[in-house]
Amino acid sequence: MITTTNLTKKYGDFTALNNLNLDIKPGEIYCLLGANGAGKSTTINLLLNFIQPTSGTALINNIDVTRQPLETKKYLAYIPENLMLYPSLTALENLDYFSGIAGKSLNKNTMESFLEEAGLQKEAFNKKIKAFSKGMRQKVGIAIALAKDAKLLLLDEPTSGLDPKAGNEFGMLLKNLKLKGVAILMATHDIFRAKEIATHIGIMKHGVLKHQFKANDLSLAELEKHYLETMNY
């Protein structure tokens, strides 16, 4: 679902991303770990075609992101650290609006089923977003992805600022999407959450993917050791 080949982004003499090679298949959760400035958000912004690569290629569902950006966006949903929803609209109204942008015309019962599947409490369906916690807003974002039938989910620090309960609930939602064959790329600082939910983990530093692991091949302690050694090297 995602293939990058020598993907590179430079700003003058500064290299934000250097020859990134990724291959993320349906039903995989790939967590990118790294400090601020490691290249995690740059990777996601390139996949979204928010910025243009200096060299290399990025494919989504075997479609070139740079050449056919609108076509690639049909397959994906994006949840940033601070999800932008309309605060004066309810959860249902936001879902109806964003589903419409994606070309979906859904009845109320269908929309409610997506919100429920995303873990939002029924009593919140008709409440305005401005009263929602971050965790509740993230659930609306997941519902939008479900309604769109997105095959790929791009997440940029989605668990930042969530309390442990909300973080655990969000992780369970991602695992359920994985079981449905959705490919997920998540940029995160959260080593614990990455080990808990990921099928694959990468560690980035200064725009370079230093290490890649299958999550089951190492313990949390081993992952933490690799991460700290990479950051201090």
C-alpha positions in Angstrom: 0.0 0.0 0.0 3.0 2.3 0.6 6.3 2.0 -1.4 9.0 4.6 -1.2 12.2 4.3 -3.2 15.2 6.5 -2.2 12.7 9.2 -1.2 14.7 12.4 -0.4 13.7 15.9 0.6 16.2 18.7 0.8 15.9 22.3 1.8 19.0 24.0 0.4 21.9 22.3 2.2 19.7 20.7 4.8 18.5 17.1 4.2 15.2 16.5 6.0 14.8 13.0 4.5 17.6 10.9 3.0 17.0 8.0 0.7 14.0 6.5 2.5 12.9 3.0 1.4 9.7 1.7 2.9 7.3 -1.1 2.0 4.1 -1.3 4.0 1.5 -3.9 3.0 -2.3 -4.1 3.8 -2.9 -5.2 7.3 0.5 -3.9 8.6 1.0 -1.2 11.2 4.4 0.5 10.7 5.4 2.8 13.6 8.2 5.4 12.9 10.1 6.3 16.0 12.4 9.3 16.3 13.0 12.6 18.0 11.7 15.9 16.6 13.4 16.6 13.3 14.1 12.9 12.6 12.1 13.0 9.3 8.9 11.4 10.5 6.5 14.2 9.6 8.4 14.9 6.4 7.7 11.4 5.3 4.0 11.7 5.9 3.9 15.1 4.3 5.5 13.7 1.2 3.0 10.8 1.1 0.2 13.4 1.3 1.8 15.5 -1.4 1.9 18.5 0.9 5.5 18.9 -0.2 7.4 17.7 -3.2 10.4 15.3 -3.0 13.8 16.4 -4.1 14.4 12.9 -5.6 13.1 9.4 -5.3 9.5 8.2 -5.5 6.5 7.5 -3.3 3.7 5.2 -4.3 0.4 4.6 -2.7 -1.4 1.5 -4.0 1.1 1.5 -6.8 0.2 5.1 -7.9 2.8 7.8 -7.9 1.9 10.4 -5.3 3.6 13.3 -7.2 2.0 12.5 -10.6 -1.5 11.5 -9.4 -2.0 13.1 -6.0 -5.8 13.2 -6.2 -6.0 9.6 -7.2 -3.8 8.5 -4.2 -5.9 10.5 -1.8 -8.9 8.3 -2.6 -7.3 5.5 -0.7 -6.1 7.2 2.4 -7.2 9.1 5.5 -5.0 11.4 7.6 -5.1 12.1 11.3 -2.6 14.7 12.5 -1.6 15.4 16.1 -4.4 18.0 16.3 -7.2 16.9 14.1 -9.0 19.8 12.5 -12.8 19.4 12.8 -15.5 22.0 12.7 -16.0 22.9 16.4 -19.5 24.3 16.1 -20.8 21.2 14.3 -21.7 17.9 16.0 -19.9 14.6 15.6 -22.6 13.5 13.2 -22.5 16.7 11.2 -18.7 16.6 10.9 -18.9 13.0 9.7 -21.6 13.9 7.2 -19.6 16.8 5.8 -16.3 15.0 5.5 -17.9 11.9 4.0 -19.6 14.1 1.4 -16.2 15.5 0.4 -15.0 11.9 -0.1 -18.0 11.3 -2.3 -20.0 9.2 0.2 -23.7 9.9 0.8 -24.6 8.1 4.1 -27.8 8.0 6.1 -27.9 8.7 9.8 -28.0 5.1 10.9 -24.9 4.3 8.8 -23.0 7.3 10.2 -24.0 6.4 13.8 -22.7 2.8 13.2 -19.3 4.2 12.1 -19.1 6.5 15.1 -20.0 3.6 17.4 -17.4 1.3 15.7 -14.8 4.1 16.3 -15.6 3.9 20.0 -17.5 7.2 20.5 -20.2 7.1 23.1 -23.7 7.4 21.7 -24.6 10.4 23.9 -21.7 12.3 22.2 -23.0 11.8 18.6 -25.1 15.0 18.7 -22.7 17.1 20.8 -20.6 19.9 19.3 -16.9 19.0 18.7 -15.8 22.0 20.7 -16.8 20.1 23.9 -14.8 17.0 22.9 -11.5 15.8 24.4 -8.7 15.1 22.1 -9.4 11.3 22.4 -13.0 11.9 21.3 -11.9 14.0 18.3 -9.5 11.2 17.3 -12.4 8.8 17.3 -14.4 11.0 15.0 -11.3 11.0 12.7 -11.3 7.2 12.8 -15.1 7.2 11.9 -14.3 9.5 8.9 -11.7 7.0 7.8 -14.2 4.1 8.2 -16.9 6.0 6.3 -14.4 6.7 3.5 -13.4 3.1 3.4 -9.8 4.2 3.5 -7.3 1.5 2.7 -4.4 3.5 4.2 -4.2 5.5 7.4 -1.5 8.1 8.0 -1.1 9.2 11.6 1.2 11.9 12.9 1.7 11.7 16.7 -2.0 10.7 17.2 -1.5 9.6 20.8 0.3 12.8 21.9 -1.5 14.3 24.9 -3.9 11.4 25.3 -4.3 9.9 28.8 -3.4 6.2 29.2 -7.0 5.1 28.9 -7.6 7.1 25.7 -4.3 6.0 24.3 -5.2 2.3 24.9 -8.6 2.8 23.3 -6.9 4.4 20.2 -4.5 1.5 20.0 -7.3 -1.0 20.0 -9.0 0.9 17.2 -5.9 0.7 15.1 -5.6 -3.1 15.8 -9.2 -3.5 14.6 -8.4 -1.6 11.4 -5.4 -3.8 10.8 -7.6 -6.9 11.0 -9.7 -5.3 8.2 -6.6 -5.1 6.0 -6.0 -1.4 6.4 -2.3 -0.3 6.1 -1.2 2.1 8.9 1.8 4.4 9.1 2.2 6.1 12.4 4.8 8.7 13.4 5.2 8.6 17.1 7.4 9.3 20.1 5.6 6.6 22.1 7.8 3.6 22.3 5.4 1.7 24.5 2.4 2.2 22.2 4.6 1.3 19.1 5.6 -2.0 20.6 2.1 -2.7 21.7 0.3 -2.2 18.3 2.9 -2.3 15.5 3.7 -5.1 13.2 6.9 -3.3 12.1 8.9 -0.5 13.7 11.5 1.9 12.2 13.9 4.2 14.1 14.8 7.5 12.4 17.5 10.0 13.1 18.5 13.1 11.1 16.3 12.1 8.1 17.8 8.6 7.9 16.0 5.3 8.7 18.6 3.8 10.9 16.8 0.5 11.9 13.8 -1.6 11.0 12.4 -4.4 13.0 9.5 -6.8 13.1 7.8 -5.8 16.4 7.5 -9.4 17.5 11.3 -9.9 17.1 12.3 -7.8 20.1 11.0 -7.0 23.6 10.1 -3.6 24.8 13.3 -3.4 26.7 15.3 -4.3 23.6 13.4 -1.7 21.5 14.1 1.0 24.1 17.8 0.0 24.2 18.0 0.3 20.4 16.2 3.6 20.4 18.4 5.2 23.1 21.6 3.9 21.5 20.5 5.4 18.2 19.6 8.8 19.7 22.9 9.0 21.6 25.1 7.7 18.8 
